[in-house]
Amino acid sequence: MQNVRALLRSNSVKATLLVLLSIALVSCETVGYYSQAARGQLTIVFGREDIQQLLKAEQDLPAELMEKFAKVMDIREFAASELGLPVGENYSSYVDLEREHVVWNVFAAPEFSVDPVNWCYPIAGCVAYRGYFSEQSALSYAAKLEEDGFDVYTGGVDAYSTLGWFEDSLLSTVLNRADYQLAGLLFHELAHQLVYLPGDTTFNESFATAVEREGVRRWLIKSNKDSDIDAALLDYDRQQQFVDLVTDYRDRFESLYQLDLNESSMRSQKLKVRQALREEYAVLKQQWQGYEGYDGWFSRPLNNAQLSTVASYNDLLPFFATVFEQSNQDFSAFYAEVIRIASLPEKERDELVAVIE
């Protein structure tokens, strides 16, 4: 019990220090925003239940939940032993949040620009979103940005990494995923604890996605799940086609915004490009035999803020794939090289990315 109390005190101190540090370093941010972030994280910390204890206990838990817990233990072991990821005590505890998402992120971009607005925080650096543990709070902030003339997009997030600041827990918000998707999520979030470049979302997310995909491939091969391998490959293929489509239209929007048009004409042309994107997606769906996995995304406004949410996870995937091959597909060598690249001055790093990619 003393160890538990010490852990809770430690986590409380961490959250308090984070709030104070944030307020001290970023004067333009409100105390209320950081307070809700600290409260939200501490709710997760205090709601933890040890998964191994849940597996051992004689409790009336659904068999599906117990199977998922056992699978997570297997995924953790694989992440540590085969992928060299910093597992530690991460995902050894479970939290039932009793809501659809853990946080809601708000994205914004100018009306005639695809470059997203950035918010800067201690530890994480500058990122292209602002997160809230309450959906209503996120929507309220989004409404204020819309009043200021920004394109705004709000989306729910099922999991996130605390970058080692806390031990991350398995959340109820991710349990509806297939096993290989859950494995990919854990590999992705653990990769953030290994390599994280403050202020460079594209670098961070592309790296984590590269680790996720290769990790899932190896995990499925070891698990002898041929049907899941086919499903995962189909998912990734569709995802890539989706990304390529959105990225192509993001570039089209960017070209449009360079034209010398008045605001009325620009808005009219913007609507036409947006409609063309929807039409091309309809064609893509036909090629997918009606697969509806991205319908929810396309039901949203398709504005500049929404477009910005796709590229950051994928723009540098070819670069990291090349680095992985040059590392002889060895994760230890790959991580060492990525850490080296991340430590380079920004200009030198960008030049290297351009050459290798």
Secondary structure, DSSP 8 states (H G I E B T S, - for coil): -HHHHHHHHHHHHHHHHHHHHHHHH-TTS-HHHHHHHHHHHHHHHHT-EEHHHHHHS-----HHHHHHHHHHHHHHHHHHHTS----TTTTSEEE---SS-SEEEEEEE-TT-SS---EEETTTEEES-EEESSHHHHHHHHHHHHHTT-EEEEEEES----TTSS---EEGGGTTS-HHHHHHHHHHHHHHHH---TT-HHHHHHHHHHHHHHHHHHHHHHHT-HHHHHHHHHHHHHHHHHHHHHHHHHHHHHHHHTS---HHHHHHHHHHHHHHHHHHHHHHHHHTTT--TTHHHHTS---HHHHHHHHTTTTTHHHHHHHHHHTTT-HHHHHHHHHHHHTS-HHHHHHHHHHH-
